[in-house]
Amino acid sequence: MAKSKSSPVKSKERPAPKPARAPSAAEVIASVHAKAKVLSEALPFMQRYDSATVVVKYGGHAMGDPALAADFARDIVLIKQAGVNPIVVHGGGPQIGSLLERLNIRSEFKGGLRVTDRATVEVVEMVLAGSVNKEIVTAINAQGGKAVGISGKDANLMRARRLERRWTDPDSNIEEILDLGFVGDPSSVDPHIIDVIIHSDLIPVVAPIGVGPDGETLNINADTFAAALASAMKAKRLLLLTDVEGVLDKEGNLIKSLTTAEAEALIEDGTISGGMIPKIESCMDVIAEGVEGVVIINGRVPHAVLLELFTEHGAGTLIERRRRKSSAKVPR
């Protein structure tokens, strides 16, 4: 019987990867020139903000993304090195909610608003003035900065009153005042401790906790806290990092700049609606108190703070009292 010959199985060999091509001298020079051009174009913006105070409200998804958090920390260190006086005010809603759930502390809601009882406010302070605050401080320090974490209770920075809301029962149509517990609204700001910090090589990172009339701890909305602090400091800019691009027109396109009068008109015609209305109204109040401009920024954009302060394009919607007459390339 003839033996059948089996053909040998040929092994499939992968071709060896080609070594990465080293950039040519011309490409290296072009890259260096491009970087030098960017730095040169940033000069007028750096001069504009030299020794100026900028309050940055840090929150939203940018806080939960490690890469964006590192970008944010690096931006804060860089603008401090460039002569700006940054003040960081942070939120921490998701972290608070997570710990409340783990501790099995259930929140009560009245008229759709969360009531903060004594047990809840203890958790709020633990998270905001503790773990979240120190995470941000550590991130900034890891990038070469010198951050120090405080809250509105330190040196009586932020005194507050109990926040109450009016609510109309849809069934009875009776209006009532809702007691939201240990939720606060700023009543007075003593910025002395912030002045001391920013006029050194330190960067303040502030948790939005205030002191009530009887010395009790009050939880303050981070946007509201940042706005009150920016007003007291007469900051040049208040940057509100959010999860939206900014103010959009009716076609969904970003509006890069608005005067307060234009913003009011957009509220009246319904272009600005829903939860954006109180945010814009708060921006207009801050500008009326002497802050030069407020910017609503998408914090999910890498290096959003640098793009807003040191480029002509910006990174969100700038709201200011009146439009600039000069067409020179300065921050919007």
MARKEBA-899923 format. One record per residue (C-alpha): x, y, z; residue number from 1. Coordinates in nm, 4 decimals, always signed. Example, Ala and Ser with C-alpha at 12.3 -4.5 7.8 and 13.67 -1.06 7.14 Angstrom:
residues 2
+----------+----------+----------+------+
|        X |        Y |        Z | balo |
+----------+----------+----------+------+
|  +1.2300 |  -0.4500 |  +0.7800 |    1 |
|  +1.3670 |  -0.1060 |  +0.7140 |    2 |
+----------+----------+----------+------+
//
This chain:
residues 332
+----------+----------+----------+------+
|        X |        Y |        Z | balo |
+----------+----------+----------+------+
|  +0.0000 |  +0.0000 |  +0.0000 |    1 |
|  +0.1322 |  +0.3328 |  -0.0974 |    2 |
|  +0.1895 |  +0.5743 |  +0.1846 |    3 |
|  +0.0200 |  +0.9054 |  +0.1504 |    4 |
|  +0.2477 |  +1.1960 |  +0.1851 |    5 |
|  +0.1332 |  +1.4656 |  +0.4182 |    6 |
|  +0.2326 |  +1.8137 |  +0.3182 |    7 |
|  +0.4075 |  +1.9993 |  +0.5957 |    8 |
|  +0.2069 |  +2.2799 |  +0.7592 |    9 |
|  +0.3647 |  +2.6115 |  +0.6816 |   10 |
|  +0.3773 |  +2.8434 |  +0.9810 |   11 |
|  +0.2323 |  +3.1874 |  +0.9221 |   12 |
|  +0.5039 |  +3.4304 |  +1.0036 |   13 |
|  +0.4149 |  +3.7927 |  +1.0748 |   14 |
|  +0.6348 |  +4.0449 |  +0.9058 |   15 |
|  +0.8657 |  +4.2216 |  +1.1456 |   16 |
|  +0.7381 |  +4.5684 |  +1.2362 |   17 |
|  +0.9105 |  +4.8472 |  +1.0558 |   18 |
|  +1.1154 |  +5.0694 |  +1.2823 |   19 |
|  +0.9591 |  +5.4079 |  +1.3449 |   20 |
|  +1.0989 |  +5.6719 |  +1.1161 |   21 |
|  +1.2875 |  +5.9404 |  +1.3005 |   22 |
|  +1.1642 |  +6.2899 |  +1.2175 |   23 |
|  +1.3813 |  +6.4792 |  +0.9765 |   24 |
|  +1.5700 |  +6.7902 |  +1.0782 |   25 |
|  +1.3238 |  +7.0012 |  +0.8782 |   26 |
|  +1.0261 |  +6.8452 |  +1.0614 |   27 |
|  +1.1872 |  +6.9047 |  +1.4005 |   28 |
|  +1.2570 |  +7.2687 |  +1.3150 |   29 |
|  +0.8986 |  +7.3138 |  +1.1859 |   30 |
|  +0.7609 |  +7.1687 |  +1.5109 |   31 |
|  +0.9820 |  +7.3952 |  +1.7226 |   32 |
|  +0.8786 |  +7.6975 |  +1.5177 |   33 |
|  +0.5091 |  +7.6062 |  +1.5594 |   34 |
|  +0.5500 |  +7.5871 |  +1.9371 |   35 |
|  +0.7378 |  +7.9174 |  +1.9418 |   36 |
|  +0.4556 |  +8.0762 |  +1.7386 |   37 |
|  +0.1958 |  +7.9545 |  +1.9907 |   38 |
|  +0.3973 |  +8.0978 |  +2.2803 |   39 |
|  +0.4479 |  +8.4257 |  +2.0954 |   40 |
|  +0.0739 |  +8.4580 |  +2.0248 |   41 |
|  -0.0010 |  +8.3918 |  +2.3934 |   42 |
|  +0.2113 |  +8.6897 |  +2.5071 |   43 |
|  -0.0588 |  +8.9631 |  +2.4856 |   44 |
|  -0.2981 |  +8.7403 |  +2.6772 |   45 |
|  -0.0383 |  +8.6746 |  +2.9479 |   46 |
|  +0.0229 |  +9.0483 |  +2.9747 |   47 |
|  -0.3503 |  +9.1120 |  +3.0034 |   48 |
|  -0.3862 |  +8.8733 |  +3.2970 |   49 |
|  -0.0570 |  +8.9537 |  +3.4704 |   50 |
|  -0.1275 |  +8.9882 |  +3.8459 |   51 |
|  -0.5020 |  +8.9520 |  +3.7774 |   52 |
|  -0.7287 |  +8.7348 |  +3.9920 |   53 |
|  -0.9188 |  +8.4553 |  +3.8182 |   54 |
|  -1.1715 |  +8.2406 |  +4.0043 |   55 |
|  -1.2212 |  +7.8943 |  +3.8535 |   56 |
|  -1.5176 |  +7.6804 |  +3.9530 |   57 |
|  -1.4084 |  +7.3204 |  +3.8937 |   58 |
|  -1.6715 |  +7.0495 |  +3.8695 |   59 |
|  -1.8670 |  +6.8182 |  +3.6446 |   60 |
|  -1.7230 |  +6.5244 |  +3.4534 |   61 |
|  -1.3814 |  +6.6922 |  +3.4340 |   62 |
|  -1.3320 |  +6.5996 |  +3.8012 |   63 |
|  -1.4033 |  +6.2321 |  +3.7380 |   64 |
|  -1.1688 |  +6.1877 |  +3.4413 |   65 |
|  -0.8048 |  +6.1312 |  +3.5508 |   66 |
|  -0.6592 |  +6.2678 |  +3.2258 |   67 |
|  -0.8744 |  +6.5828 |  +3.2350 |   68 |
|  -0.8008 |  +6.6266 |  +3.6069 |   69 |
|  -0.4266 |  +6.6163 |  +3.5340 |   70 |
|  -0.4723 |  +6.8661 |  +3.2473 |   71 |
|  -0.6675 |  +7.0974 |  +3.4777 |   72 |
|  -0.4024 |  +7.0806 |  +3.7509 |   73 |
|  -0.1279 |  +7.1534 |  +3.4981 |   74 |
|  -0.3231 |  +7.4517 |  +3.3607 |   75 |
|  -0.3630 |  +7.5990 |  +3.7095 |   76 |
|  +0.0091 |  +7.5635 |  +3.7813 |   77 |
|  +0.1011 |  +7.7169 |  +3.4461 |   78 |
|  -0.1217 |  +8.0236 |  +3.4822 |   79 |
|  +0.0154 |  +8.0779 |  +3.8344 |   80 |
|  +0.3687 |  +8.0661 |  +3.6919 |   81 |
|  +0.2566 |  +8.3117 |  +3.4211 |   82 |
|  +0.1621 |  +8.5719 |  +3.6826 |   83 |
|  -0.2114 |  +8.5029 |  +3.7197 |   84 |
|  -0.3628 |  +8.4594 |  +4.0678 |   85 |
|  -0.5930 |  +8.1552 |  +4.0323 |   86 |
|  -0.8504 |  +8.0625 |  +4.2972 |   87 |
|  -1.0070 |  +7.7185 |  +4.2586 |   88 |
|  -1.3556 |  +7.6520 |  +4.3974 |   89 |
|  -1.4717 |  +7.2939 |  +4.3522 |   90 |
|  -1.7873 |  +7.0885 |  +4.3675 |   91 |
|  -1.8257 |  +6.7218 |  +4.4504 |   92 |
|  -2.1890 |  +6.6174 |  +4.4044 |   93 |
|  -2.1238 |  +6.2667 |  +4.2633 |   94 |
|  -1.8728 |  +6.1872 |  +4.5396 |   95 |
|  -2.1203 |  +6.3034 |  +4.8059 |   96 |
|  -2.3981 |  +6.0933 |  +4.6543 |   97 |
|  -2.1739 |  +5.7870 |  +4.6410 |   98 |
|  -2.0762 |  +5.8104 |  +5.0093 |   99 |
|  -2.4353 |  +5.8772 |  +5.1208 |  100 |
|  -2.5385 |  +5.5618 |  +4.9370 |  101 |
|  -2.2600 |  +5.3575 |  +5.0970 |  102 |
|  -2.3612 |  +5.4862 |  +5.4414 |  103 |
|  -2.7272 |  +5.4145 |  +5.3622 |  104 |
|  -2.8271 |  +5.7752 |  +5.4288 |  105 |
|  -3.1339 |  +5.8534 |  +5.2217 |  106 |
|  -3.2062 |  +6.2062 |  +5.1037 |  107 |
|  -3.5455 |  +6.3678 |  +5.1428 |  108 |
|  -3.6781 |  +6.5848 |  +4.8622 |  109 |
|  -3.9259 |  +6.8718 |  +4.8842 |  110 |
|  -4.0569 |  +7.0276 |  +4.5669 |  111 |
|  -3.7832 |  +6.8495 |  +4.3727 |  112 |
|  -3.5077 |  +6.9973 |  +4.5936 |  113 |
|  -3.2809 |  +6.7942 |  +4.8199 |  114 |
|  -3.3151 |  +6.8587 |  +5.1919 |  115 |
|  -2.9794 |  +6.8479 |  +5.3722 |  116 |
|  -3.0266 |  +6.7232 |  +5.7279 |  117 |
|  -2.7593 |  +6.7135 |  +5.9974 |  118 |
|  -2.6355 |  +6.3648 |  +5.9055 |  119 |
|  -2.6125 |  +6.4605 |  +5.5403 |  120 |
|  -2.4252 |  +6.7861 |  +5.5980 |  121 |
|  -2.1653 |  +6.5980 |  +5.8045 |  122 |
|  -2.1021 |  +6.3743 |  +5.5024 |  123 |
|  -2.0994 |  +6.6782 |  +5.2710 |  124 |
|  -1.8307 |  +6.8485 |  +5.4790 |  125 |
|  -1.6302 |  +6.5261 |  +5.5072 |  126 |
|  -1.6273 |  +6.4822 |  +5.1300 |  127 |
|  -1.5908 |  +6.8437 |  +5.0133 |  128 |
|  -1.3470 |  +6.9780 |  +5.2733 |  129 |
|  -1.1778 |  +6.6397 |  +5.3087 |  130 |
|  -1.1256 |  +6.3824 |  +5.0347 |  131 |
|  -1.2217 |  +6.5851 |  +4.7242 |  132 |
|  -1.0360 |  +6.8980 |  +4.8355 |  133 |
|  -0.7177 |  +6.7051 |  +4.9104 |  134 |
|  -0.7350 |  +6.5153 |  +4.5801 |  135 |
|  -0.7300 |  +6.8450 |  +4.3918 |  136 |
|  -0.4537 |  +6.9850 |  +4.6138 |  137 |
|  -0.2450 |  +6.6713 |  +4.5543 |  138 |
|  -0.3028 |  +6.6875 |  +4.1769 |  139 |
|  -0.1858 |  +7.0500 |  +4.1582 |  140 |
|  +0.1164 |  +6.9786 |  +4.3769 |  141 |
|  +0.2053 |  +6.6786 |  +4.1577 |  142 |
|  +0.2339 |  +6.9199 |  +3.8632 |  143 |
|  +0.4813 |  +7.1404 |  +4.0489 |  144 |
|  +0.2396 |  +7.3832 |  +4.2143 |  145 |
|  +0.1959 |  +7.4680 |  +4.5813 |  146 |
|  -0.1745 |  +7.4297 |  +4.6533 |  147 |
|  -0.3376 |  +7.4686 |  +4.9942 |  148 |
|  -0.6878 |  +7.3433 |  +5.0701 |  149 |
|  -0.9362 |  +7.5441 |  +5.2765 |  150 |
|  -1.3129 |  +7.5816 |  +5.3092 |  151 |
|  -1.5413 |  +7.8799 |  +5.3550 |  152 |
|  -1.5250 |  +7.8191 |  +5.7307 |  153 |
|  -1.1547 |  +7.9038 |  +5.7498 |  154 |
|  -1.0990 |  +8.2579 |  +5.8849 |  155 |
|  -1.4752 |  +8.3162 |  +5.8370 |  156 |
|  -1.4208 |  +8.3380 |  +5.4622 |  157 |
|  -1.7863 |  +8.2716 |  +5.3772 |  158 |
|  -2.0736 |  +8.3460 |  +5.6108 |  159 |
|  -2.4125 |  +8.2231 |  +5.4969 |  160 |
|  -2.7823 |  +8.2249 |  +5.5766 |  161 |
|  -3.0197 |  +7.9299 |  +5.5557 |  162 |
|  -3.1506 |  +7.8959 |  +5.2010 |  163 |
|  -3.5274 |  +7.8861 |  +5.1594 |  164 |
|  -3.7286 |  +7.8297 |  +4.8461 |  165 |
|  -4.0892 |  +7.9133 |  +4.7663 |  166 |
|  -4.2875 |  +7.6262 |  +4.6175 |  167 |
|  -4.6459 |  +7.6014 |  +4.4972 |  168 |
|  -4.8257 |  +7.2704 |  +4.5541 |  169 |
|  -4.9646 |  +7.1709 |  +4.2111 |  170 |
|  -5.2706 |  +7.0048 |  +4.3698 |  171 |
|  -5.3795 |  +7.2728 |  +4.6164 |  172 |
|  -5.2101 |  +7.5670 |  +4.4406 |  173 |
|  -5.0962 |  +7.6807 |  +4.7875 |  174 |
|  -4.7558 |  +7.8467 |  +4.8078 |  175 |
|  -4.5285 |  +7.7425 |  +5.0908 |  176 |
|  -4.1714 |  +7.8137 |  +5.2013 |  177 |
|  -3.9493 |  +7.5064 |  +5.1898 |  178 |
|  -3.6897 |  +7.4572 |  +5.4621 |  179 |
|  -3.3967 |  +7.2873 |  +5.2891 |  180 |
|  -3.2090 |  +7.2207 |  +5.6114 |  181 |
|  -2.8362 |  +7.2889 |  +5.6170 |  182 |
|  -2.8208 |  +7.4490 |  +5.2731 |  183 |
|  -2.6742 |  +7.7972 |  +5.2627 |  184 |
|  -2.6746 |  +8.1139 |  +5.0563 |  185 |
|  -2.3765 |  +8.3547 |  +5.0914 |  186 |
|  -2.4467 |  +8.6536 |  +5.3145 |  187 |
|  -2.0966 |  +8.8029 |  +5.3552 |  188 |
|  -1.7432 |  +8.7307 |  +5.2378 |  189 |
|  -1.4201 |  +8.8156 |  +5.4206 |  190 |
|  -1.1490 |  +8.7546 |  +5.1573 |  191 |
|  -0.8522 |  +8.8236 |  +5.3885 |  192 |
|  -0.7313 |  +8.4626 |  +5.3941 |  193 |
|  -0.7532 |  +8.4410 |  +5.0126 |  194 |
|  -0.5574 |  +8.7669 |  +4.9769 |  195 |
|  -0.2812 |  +8.6291 |  +5.1971 |  196 |
|  -0.2605 |  +8.3052 |  +4.9977 |  197 |
|  -0.2717 |  +8.4401 |  +4.6426 |  198 |
|  -0.0075 |  +8.7064 |  +4.7071 |  199 |
|  +0.2421 |  +8.4313 |  +4.7828 |  200 |
|  +0.3469 |  +8.1342 |  +4.5726 |  201 |
|  +0.0467 |  +7.9343 |  +4.6993 |  202 |
|  -0.2733 |  +7.8394 |  +4.5148 |  203 |
|  -0.5973 |  +7.8281 |  +4.7194 |  204 |
|  -0.8358 |  +7.5362 |  +4.6615 |  205 |
|  -1.1657 |  +7.6152 |  +4.8329 |  206 |
|  -1.4473 |  +7.3812 |  +4.9376 |  207 |
|  -1.7942 |  +7.5465 |  +4.9193 |  208 |
|  -1.8816 |  +7.5170 |  +5.2868 |  209 |
|  -2.0033 |  +7.8203 |  +5.4806 |  210 |
|  -2.0678 |  +7.9232 |  +5.8404 |  211 |
|  -2.4287 |  +7.9848 |  +5.9446 |  212 |
|  -2.5643 |  +8.2464 |  +6.1882 |  213 |
|  -2.5286 |  +8.0066 |  +6.4823 |  214 |
|  -2.1927 |  +7.8665 |  +6.3750 |  215 |
|  -2.3495 |  +7.5702 |  +6.1960 |  216 |
|  -2.2053 |  +7.4190 |  +5.8782 |  217 |
|  -2.3969 |  +7.5108 |  +5.5624 |  218 |
|  -2.3542 |  +7.3478 |  +5.2220 |  219 |
|  -2.3403 |  +7.6101 |  +4.9439 |  220 |
|  -2.3804 |  +7.5450 |  +4.5718 |  221 |
|  -2.0310 |  +7.5623 |  +4.4167 |  222 |
|  -2.1358 |  +7.8012 |  +4.1362 |  223 |
|  -2.2991 |  +8.0327 |  +4.3911 |  224 |
|  -1.9958 |  +8.0163 |  +4.6213 |  225 |
|  -1.7540 |  +8.0906 |  +4.3348 |  226 |
|  -1.9677 |  +8.3833 |  +4.2180 |  227 |
|  -1.9789 |  +8.5384 |  +4.5664 |  228 |
|  -1.6026 |  +8.4978 |  +4.6066 |  229 |
|  -1.5302 |  +8.6426 |  +4.2607 |  230 |
|  -1.7459 |  +8.9458 |  +4.3424 |  231 |
|  -1.5700 |  +9.0035 |  +4.6750 |  232 |
|  -1.2275 |  +8.9715 |  +4.5102 |  233 |
|  -1.3299 |  +9.1914 |  +4.2124 |  234 |
|  -1.1851 |  +8.9149 |  +3.9952 |  235 |
|  -1.1012 |  +8.9836 |  +3.6311 |  236 |
|  -1.2622 |  +8.6564 |  +3.5260 |  237 |
|  -1.4914 |  +8.3917 |  +3.6711 |  238 |
|  -1.4595 |  +8.0624 |  +3.4815 |  239 |
|  -1.7410 |  +7.8114 |  +3.5321 |  240 |
|  -1.6328 |  +7.4662 |  +3.4158 |  241 |
|  -1.9451 |  +7.2684 |  +3.3243 |  242 |
|  -2.0530 |  +6.9696 |  +3.1180 |  243 |
|  -2.1921 |  +7.1838 |  +2.8341 |  244 |
|  -2.0163 |  +7.3815 |  +2.5613 |  245 |
|  -2.1626 |  +7.7121 |  +2.6734 |  246 |
|  -2.4667 |  +7.9079 |  +2.5568 |  247 |
|  -2.6110 |  +7.7727 |  +2.2312 |  248 |
|  -2.8271 |  +7.9527 |  +1.9753 |  249 |
|  -3.1530 |  +7.8071 |  +1.8435 |  250 |
|  -2.9621 |  +7.6038 |  +1.5839 |  251 |
|  -2.7440 |  +7.4496 |  +1.8543 |  252 |
|  -2.4309 |  +7.6473 |  +1.7681 |  253 |
|  -2.2031 |  +7.7889 |  +2.0371 |  254 |
|  -2.2380 |  +8.1615 |  +2.1040 |  255 |
|  -1.8828 |  +8.2754 |  +2.1779 |  256 |
|  -1.9626 |  +8.6064 |  +2.3454 |  257 |
|  -2.2629 |  +8.7909 |  +2.4849 |  258 |
|  -2.3264 |  +9.1213 |  +2.6528 |  259 |
|  -2.5539 |  +9.1157 |  +2.9557 |  260 |
|  -2.8218 |  +9.2919 |  +2.7481 |  261 |
|  -2.7978 |  +9.0254 |  +2.4773 |  262 |
|  -2.8174 |  +8.7515 |  +2.7393 |  263 |
|  -3.1369 |  +8.9039 |  +2.8814 |  264 |
|  -3.2878 |  +8.9139 |  +2.5303 |  265 |
|  -3.2022 |  +8.5453 |  +2.4748 |  266 |
|  -3.3783 |  +8.4551 |  +2.8011 |  267 |
|  -3.6856 |  +8.6526 |  +2.6946 |  268 |
|  -3.7091 |  +8.4882 |  +2.3504 |  269 |
|  -3.6562 |  +8.1374 |  +2.4913 |  270 |
|  -3.3124 |  +8.0688 |  +2.3408 |  271 |
|  -3.1722 |  +8.0395 |  +2.6929 |  272 |
|  -3.4045 |  +7.8121 |  +2.8869 |  273 |
|  -3.4330 |  +7.5593 |  +3.1686 |  274 |
|  -3.1419 |  +7.5189 |  +3.4076 |  275 |
|  -2.9256 |  +7.7589 |  +3.2048 |  276 |
|  -3.1446 |  +8.0561 |  +3.3054 |  277 |
|  -3.0392 |  +8.0734 |  +3.6745 |  278 |
|  -2.6749 |  +8.0181 |  +3.5724 |  279 |
|  -2.6867 |  +8.3113 |  +3.3275 |  280 |
|  -2.8735 |  +8.5311 |  +3.5759 |  281 |
|  -2.6043 |  +8.4542 |  +3.8328 |  282 |
|  -2.3381 |  +8.5514 |  +3.5764 |  283 |
|  -2.5100 |  +8.8852 |  +3.5181 |  284 |
|  -2.5291 |  +8.9511 |  +3.8931 |  285 |
|  -2.1545 |  +8.8867 |  +3.9262 |  286 |
|  -2.0761 |  +9.1279 |  +3.6429 |  287 |
|  -2.2963 |  +9.3919 |  +3.8075 |  288 |
|  -2.0806 |  +9.3487 |  +4.1216 |  289 |
|  -1.7625 |  +9.4408 |  +3.9329 |  290 |
|  -1.6272 |  +9.1170 |  +3.7810 |  291 |
|  -1.5106 |  +9.2001 |  +3.4286 |  292 |
|  -1.6432 |  +8.8851 |  +3.2627 |  293 |
|  -1.7808 |  +8.5377 |  +3.3272 |  294 |
|  -1.7133 |  +8.2413 |  +3.1017 |  295 |
|  -1.9148 |  +7.9200 |  +3.0834 |  296 |
|  -1.6678 |  +7.6544 |  +2.9673 |  297 |
|  -1.6949 |  +7.2907 |  +2.8685 |  298 |
|  -1.4635 |  +7.1307 |  +3.1242 |  299 |
|  -1.4420 |  +6.8145 |  +2.9141 |  300 |
|  -1.2223 |  +6.9979 |  +2.6620 |  301 |
|  -0.8540 |  +6.9274 |  +2.7410 |  302 |
|  -0.6707 |  +7.2361 |  +2.8750 |  303 |
|  -0.9950 |  +7.4383 |  +2.8658 |  304 |
|  -0.8576 |  +7.6950 |  +3.1139 |  305 |
|  -0.5486 |  +7.7680 |  +2.9016 |  306 |
|  -0.7543 |  +7.7887 |  +2.5831 |  307 |
|  -0.9882 |  +8.0397 |  +2.7445 |  308 |
|  -0.7277 |  +8.2670 |  +2.8999 |  309 |
|  -0.4324 |  +8.2501 |  +2.6618 |  310 |
|  -0.5816 |  +8.2157 |  +2.3112 |  311 |
|  -0.8059 |  +8.4434 |  +2.1051 |  312 |
|  -1.0487 |  +8.1566 |  +2.0375 |  313 |
|  -1.1500 |  +8.0852 |  +2.3961 |  314 |
|  -1.3266 |  +7.7693 |  +2.5076 |  315 |
|  -1.6850 |  +7.8656 |  +2.5856 |  316 |
|  -1.9272 |  +8.1593 |  +2.6113 |  317 |
|  -1.7972 |  +8.4873 |  +2.7511 |  318 |
|  -2.0535 |  +8.7167 |  +2.9147 |  319 |
|  -1.9542 |  +9.0773 |  +2.9888 |  320 |
|  -2.1224 |  +9.4110 |  +3.0434 |  321 |
|  -2.0580 |  +9.5532 |  +2.6989 |  322 |
|  -1.8803 |  +9.4497 |  +2.3819 |  323 |
|  -1.5268 |  +9.5736 |  +2.3294 |  324 |
|  -1.4753 |  +9.8539 |  +2.0773 |  325 |
|  -1.1205 |  +9.7458 |  +1.9976 |  326 |
|  -1.0731 |  +9.4700 |  +1.7394 |  327 |
|  -0.7223 |  +9.3937 |  +1.8680 |  328 |
|  -0.6471 |  +9.0304 |  +1.9354 |  329 |
|  -0.6984 |  +9.0259 |  +2.3080 |  330 |
|  -0.9101 |  +8.7821 |  +2.5088 |  331 |
|  -1.2548 |  +8.8081 |  +2.3517 |  332 |
+----------+----------+----------+------+
//
